Amino acid sequence: MPIRSQRLPMRFEDWELLPYQPGWKYEYWGGCAHITPNHQTAVTVATVTPRPVTAPCVIRPVRPNDATPLLAVYLAAFADNQAFCDYTDEKMHDAARRDLCESFTGHRAPLLAAARVAVATEAPDTPLVGAALLSRDREYGPVLDLLFVHPTWHRRGLATALVASAMNALHQADERTLTSVYQLANPTSQAWHRTFGFVELPDLRYAQAYHRCARQELFRHEQQGLLTAETRAALQAEVETWRIRVEELERLEKAQGYHAVFPRRPHW
């Protein structure tokens, strides 16, 4: 079941003390807190280099007929993803089918030969359990368009193995970079991207979101009387770090223009 926006009856004073998470909007009206997704993303880039591939199952290049069996994997993998917040089951099924269709038919952008799928075993008719689908953007070049793994295969290094295998194919094709996008509301995806070696492009909205969350966390602790000297110093340092980053990016925008600090999402 897709995740839902929240409508929580509470006093305004209690709403003011809610912790903020990046990627969500926090509003108050009608005696309720309204927490809804803002679908904010980060655009990241990794240098293409040869990678070891340690896979818990078989990884192979994508085939044209993989789209249909990947649908069930996609639905399971993204069942609790913010991108599908408030979707009905029918709407999510339609969106998943359309997403895969656009990827495989090249409607969004041609599927690259480096795209990979994961298969449970080498036996015939073995189910697919994951995929790393790559396309080419006119500006960024190769893009990790979709990466998903069936939940029963999570925490086995399969996502890393899929992208490492795809990156090796990109290296053989003399590609230089691989671009990917993650949602700010998905800290697991953020951590995976950073561990793999993806680096966020300069993004003023990204810095503003984290600055806002840091300020809220300091405010909450002050209002609730939870601050020790050590905690106060740590929270103030976090606020200051993001304040400095926001100001740096604002100066960069003045010097180089909008696109220097508001990166375009691939294929947009």
Secondary structure, DSSP 8 states (H G I E B T S, - for coil): -----EEEE--HHHHTT----TTEEEEEETTEEEEEE---EEEEEEE--------SSEEEE--GGGHHHHHHHHHHHTTT-GGGTT--HHHHHHHHHHHHHHHHHTSSS-B-TT-EEEES-SSTT--EEEEEEEEEETTTEEEEEEEEE-GGGTTSSHHHHHHHHHHHHHHHTT--EEEEEEETT-HHHHHHHHHHT-EE---HHHHHHHHHHHHHHHHHHHHTT---HHHHHHHHHHHHHHHHHHHHHHHHHHHH-GGGTS---TT-
